[in-house]
């Protein structure tokens, strides 16, 4: 059979299967991310039927998926909004980083993977899944709750922190000398700061390049600019994903709103391809061996996320039930964790990091929405009431 024909068959069959898995996830009421990862594991190295012909397609598609994920995320904010959120919730962000990044770094060192893997695993355990958490809050009808702004502020700070963390990680995994690494990191962070400054000062000028009234040229223009900047960012050792994120921030007004609408279907397609490709690139046999470490890591860092949300909500003056709702809502990890693991594994850092990250994300993304419902359970409310009465007496 001709290679191109085989690629069409493999890609078509997998996309059709992903559609059915997406419908299943909607019916069950959880994120489709774990289903996409499992699909990739089933047809990747060590899986049931390895898909060799279409591997290049999924590799390129996964890179586009990461770029679009970050670009659409950037379109949700302006540079001024990000800076305002950073100022208002910086203490919550510091608590979040200390409580959740340090356990990941310590775990990598305990496994003997070295400092570079520690930097990567710190990011994997640090960042919650904005997509999964936002959907959970909507599904539970908590958008207007008092603790929801605290949860969203933590997520926004994590998004902004990734703009600096990802270029640092990219420089670290290259494995250059200390001096070269410091120069590379300085250039990367300087580029991020420069782009943020330009977005803040001249974002309205950039938006004038595009016409929001016409979808086709808007789609082509924003997508082209995003991929161009992502490629140029990668050339100066800033993550391509960060470049895409900053393009999204630079756009504003109707251009940002309409661009988000026309790019969303593309993001959904290639983001799904990204998760499947990560599964394809992960040896399913190694996943079993990393299951116990992943369970331990998930238990520790889900507890630290609960503590993060609880303390942050308490500092914001939220009542005890709202503190617990904020904490449990933050436990799921997802897209960013996989992006970070992909960067590290692609550079040859700790090959077992891929199966660990896959198992870890599977556990947290499945349990996260379930745990978010715990504060609404009768037994939990009764426990809080008994404790309040005990303190009062």
N, C-alpha and C positions, 0 to 999 in steps of 0.2 A: 504493500500500500504506500502511496506517495506520502512524503513527510507532511506536506501542507494539509492533505486530507486527514491524516491522523491527528494533527493539531486541532483541526476543526472539530473532529469527533470528540477528542478528549476534553477540550475547552467547553464545548456545548453540553456534554454530559455532566460535567462538574458544575457548570452554572445552573443547569436545570435542577440538579440535586441540591445546590445551595438554596435555590428558590423554595424547594419543599422544606428544607431545614428552617428557613426564615419563617415560613408559615407555622411550622411546629413551635418555634420559639414564641411567636405571637400568641398562639393558643395556650401555651404553658404560662406565659407572662414573664419570661426572662429575656435577657439580652441574647442575640444570635451569635455573639462572639465565641462562646465555647463550642457551639455547633460547627462553626467555620474552622476552628482550630482542630477539632476532632476529624472533620472531613479531610483536612490537609494531612493529618497523621495517618489516616487510613490509606491514603494514596501516595504517600511520600516514602522516603527511605525507611525500610523496616515495616512498611504497611502491607496491606493485602494485595493491591495491584499498583505498583509504582507507575506514575505517569511521566515517562521520560521525554516524549516528543514535545510536550507543552511546557516544559520547565522554564525555558527562556521567556515565553509569553508571560508566565506568572511572575517571573523575576522582575521584568520591566513593569508589569502591571502593579506589583507591590510597591515599587518606588513611586509610581504616580499616586498610588493610594495614600502613602504617607504624606506626600506633598499636598494633596487635596484635603486630607484630614486637618492639617495644620493651617492651610489657607482659609478654609471655612471657619475654623476656630478664630483666626485673626479677624475675620469679617464681622464677628459678633461684638468686637470691642473697638474703641478708638484709643489712640495713644494716651490721650488725656484721662480717659476712664481707667486705663491700666495703672497709670501713675497715681491717680486718686485712690484706687483700691489698695495699692501698695502702701501708701502713707497711712490710710485708715486702719488697715489690718496687718501691719507689719509684725506685730507681736504674735498674732495667731499664725502667721507664716513661719516665724522662727520656731515656735513650738512644734508646728507640723514637721518642719525639716529635721529638728533634733530628735523628735520622738520616733520618726519613721524611716529616715535615711540611715541613722547610726546603726539600728539593728540589722539592716541589710548589709552594710559594710562589715560589721562584726561577724556576721554569718559567713560571708565569703572568705574572710581571713581564717575562721575556724575550719572551713573546708580545705584550707591550704591553697586557695586559688590566687593569692597575691593581691597587691594593692590596686592594680588596674581593674581587676574583676570586682574588687570591693567598691570602687567608684561607680561601676555599672550597676551592681546589685543594690547599692544605696538608692540610685534613681528608680529602679524597678519597684522597690518597696515604698518609696516616698510618695509617688504620684497616684492619686485616686483617678478613677475613670469618670471624666466629666459627663460623657454620654450616658453611661449606665446610671449614674447618680441623678442626673437631670430627669431621666425617664422615670426612675423610681419615685422621685418627689412628685412628679406630675400624676403618676398612677395612684399614689396614696393621697392625693388631694391636699398636699402640704405647701403649695406654692405661696399661699398667703400667711403661713405660720411665722411666728416671730423668730424662730431659729433658722429659717431658710436663708435670709441674707448672710448669716454667719457661715453657713455651709458654702454658699456661692462665692463668698469672699475668699475662702480658703482655696477653692478650685481655681479662681482667677489668679491668685498669687502663684499657685503651682504652675499654671499656664505661662505666666510671665517668667517665672524662675527657669522654666525649660528653655527659654530663649537664651539664657546664659549658660545653663548646665550642659545642653547638647553640644555647643561648640567646644566647651572644656573637655567633655568626654571624647569628642572626635579627636582632639589634639592628644589626649592621654593615650588612647588606644593605638595611635600611630607608633608609639614606642620610641620617640626621638629622645635625644639627650635632655638633661634638665634645663640647660640654657635654651636650646632650641624649643623645647616644650613651653617654657615660660614666654618666649617670643611669640610662638604660635597662638597660645592662649590669649596673650595681650592683643594680638591682631584680631583674633576672633571676637573677643569681647568688645574691642574698640569698634569693629564693624557693626555689631549689634547696637551699641549705643548711638553710633552715627545714624543708622537707619531709623532708630526710634526718634532721634532728634528731627530728622527730615520728615518723618511721618507726622510728628507733632506740629512742626512749623509749616510744612508745605504739602500735607496730605490732601488738602482741598484742590491744590494745583494738579496733583497726580490724578485725582478723580475726574478732572475735566477732560482728560485724554479720551474717556469713554462716553458713549451715549447710552444712558440707561433705558431709553424708550425702545431700543431694538435689540432683541435677545441674541440674535446670531452674532453680530459684530461684538457685542458685549461679552458673550461667552468666549469667543476666539481671542479677544483682546486681553481679558483678565487671565484666562488660562495661559496664553502665551507669555504675558509679563511674569506670571507666577513661576512658570517653569524656567524662564530666562534668569530671573533673580535667584531661584533655587540653584541653578547650575553655576552661576557666578559666585554664590555664597560658598558652594562646595569647593570652588577653586581656591578660596582663601581660608580653607579649613573651618568655615562655619557650616554647620549642618545644613543640607539642602532643605530639610523640613523647617528649620528656623527661618531661612530666607523666605519660604512660602508664608510662614506665620506673619512675618513682618510686612509682607505685601498686603496681606489681609488687613492688618492694622492701619496701613497707610491709606486705604480706600475708605470713603465715608459717604454719608447721605444716601441718596437713592441708588447711586452706583453700587455701594456695598450691599444694600438690601436686595436689589434685583440680581446682582452677581451671585449672591448666596442662593437665590431661588433657582437660577439656571445651572449652577454648578452642583447643587445637592444631588441630583440623580447620578452624575458622574462620580461624585465622592462616594456615594453608597455602593456603586459597582466596584470601583477600584479599592475601596477600603475593605470590602469583603474579600477581594482577590488578595490583598495584603495579608489578612489573617490566615487565609488558606495557604498562601505561600510559606508563611512562617511555620505552619504545620507540616507542609511538604518538606521543608528543609530540616525538620527535627526528626531524629531517629526515634521511632515509636518504642523500640526496645529499650533505649536509654531512659525514656520517660518513666517506665516502671521502676527503674533503679533509683530515680530521683523523687519518687512519690512521697516517701517518708520525710526527707528533708523539706520538701515543699509544704507538707502538712504542718510541720513544726514552724517553719517560717511564716506560713499564713496565720497560724494561731497567735504567734507573738505579735505580728505587725497589724493584724486586725484588732487586737486588743489595744495596741498603741494608737490606732486611728480613732477608736472609741474614746480613748483618753484625750486625744487632740480635740475632737469635737466637743466633748463635755467641758473641758477647761476653757476653750474659746467661747462657747456659749455662756458659760458662767461669767466670764469677764465682760460679756456684752449685756449682762443683767437678765438673762433668760432663766425661767423657772426650771426646777429639777426635771420634769418630764421632757421639756424641750431640749435640755442638755443631752439627755440620753438619745433623743431622736436625732440630734445633730451628730452625735458620735457614731451611732450605728449606720447612719446614712452614708458615711464616708468610707466604709470598709472595702468597697469593690475597687479593684485595679483592672486596667484593661489596655486601651490602645497605646498610651505612652509607655507602659511597661514593656510591651512587645516591641515598640520602636527602639527603645534603649537596648534591649537584649539583641535585637537584630544588628544594631551598630557594632556592639561589642563582639558578637559571634562572627560577623562578617569580617572583622579585623583579626580573627584568629585568637581572641581572648577567651580562655576557659570554655571549650566546646560544650561541656556539660551545663553551661549557663542556659543554653536554649531549652533543653528538656525541663530544667528546673523552673525557668520563667513560664513555660507553657503550662506546667502542672500548677504552678502558683496562681497564674491568672485564671485558669479553669476553676480552681477552688474558690477564689475570692469573688469572681464574677457570678458564680452560681449562688454562693452563700450570702453575698452582699445584699441583694434585694430581699432575701428571706430574713436576714437579721434586721433590716430596716423596719420590718413589721413587728418586731419584738416589743417595742415600747407601747404598741397599741393593744397588746394581748392583756386579757383580764388578770392573769396571774402576775404579770409584771407590774401592772397598775396597783394590784393589791399589795405587792411587796413594797412598792414605794410608799403606799399609804401607811403600812405598818411601821416602816422606818421613820416616817415623819411623826407619827404618834409617839414612837419610842423616844425620839429626840425631844418632843414637847413635854413629855412626862419626866 
